[in-house]
Amino acid sequence: MTEPGTRPADPSDTPAIAGRDAAAPPPAASRRTGLLVTLVLGGLTAVPPLSMDMYLPALPQVTAALHSPAATVQLTLTTCLAGMALGQMIVGPMSDKWGRRRPLLAGMVVYVLATALCALATNAELLIAFRLLQGLAGAAGIVIARAVVRDLYDGVAMARFFSTLMLISGVAPVVAPLIGGQILQITDWRGVFVVLTAVGLALTLLVWRRLAETLPPARRHSGGIGEALRTMRDLLADRVFSGYLLVGAFAFAALFAYISASPFVVQEIYGASPQVFSLLFGINSVGLVAVGQINGKVLVGRVALDKVLGAGLAVIALAAGALLLMSAGVFGHVGLLPTAAGLFVLMAAMGLVMPSTNTLALLRTPHAAGSASALLGTSTFLLGSVASPLVGIAGERTAVPMALVQLSCAVLALGSFLGLCRPWQRKGESSHGGRTAL
């Protein structure tokens, strides 16, 4: 029997483990096979938080070492994020045409080289350029991991698997800033990129040895750039898919406003050390992972995904509103603890929004998972790259821009959900894991 919400087993869809074209594993090995694939995909989805979060405690140090203003150094985050957005638009359609494995391996090799170059940068301009290349290459892991999930799962099973991936990839934002803070205890910011290079190399070898093709030749697209563009156009013409795309993009922009501004808010405004900042960042990431697991283990299959998504968006909007009021001085001078609590609630609610958005969008696109994944990823990273410079527009001594960007993004996400997705109009199609409504 198959798990509710999954497709019936098909040998052509089963991933080969420890070999490129191995046959489908026997039933006794299925649990081990699933674990290996999950670990590999989790490692790939951990590339963005590793690339971003391990570097965060070093931002003030990079500002001083390269003699550059904070706004310029924040561009090293923005360009990496923009590179990940553009790279997904390239790699996603490539994976629909040539399969998942070859584009993924090529991207990971370039990621390792670009990360090593970041450690050698002598000025902010070079660092910005290398971070752009790092983002372009790192996009392969993000977009293809999501497409592989769509190759293998459907319905409720896909929603649960995305929540499982959040558990694995969620370890990265928990430990990355902590590791980054400890690295700064024994070396400078360049050591962070040395460690990232080693992690990228290890992950590349793991993909090469353990993850085989999940998209059979019969299901690949044979067209070129023109067909890829037409496929994306058709996807965007789907109002509901576009709605979920915008919901995920605006929610991620609110998250990235926190990522890019929090090092300065916590360390410069409240005077916390890099280690304290890393601890708070890790606690917030634990909240995101924990809520994601509650979503996957308890809510999925019992509560419609659209209801979960709507509740998560409402909590994010309320938390962002509270942060704006606190940072604007409406409640007088507040210390670090209330601000940290507001950020924790906002981050935790992302555990409801992110898996639900990915699942609801990809359920509509079984015919073009790579292109759909590219559109989802590109939109989120592009809006995130816009949010990054906005949070520093008023300098390093106020948290108002961060909270204002977060609240604006939360309101826009809610508006997209209600105006485009309109889940109440699709109630009869499916209640707990069908193709469209959920």
Buried (B, 14 or more C-beta within 10 A) or exposed (E): EEEEBBBEEEEEBBBBBEEEEEEBBEEEEEEEBBEBBBBBBBBBBBBBBBBBBBBBBBBBBBBEBBEBEBBBBBBBBBBBBBBBBBBBBBBBBBBBBBBBBEBBBBBBBBBBBBBBBBBEBEEBEBBBBBBBBBBBBBBBBBBBBBBBBBBBBBBBBBBBBBBBBBBBBBBBBBBBBBBBBBBBEEEEBBBBBBBBBEBBBEBBEBBBEBBBBBBEEEBBBEEEEEBBEEBBEBBEEBEBBBBBBBBBBBBBBBBBBBBBBBBBBBBBBBEBEBBBBBBBBBBBBBBBBBBBBBBBEEBBBEBBBBBBBBBBBBBBBBBBBBBBBBBEEEEEEBEBEEBBBBBBBBBBBBBBBBBBBBBBBBBBBBEBBBBBBBBBBBBBBBBBBBBBBBBBEEEBEBBBBBBBBBBBBBBBBBBBBBEBBEBEEBEEEBEBBBEEBB
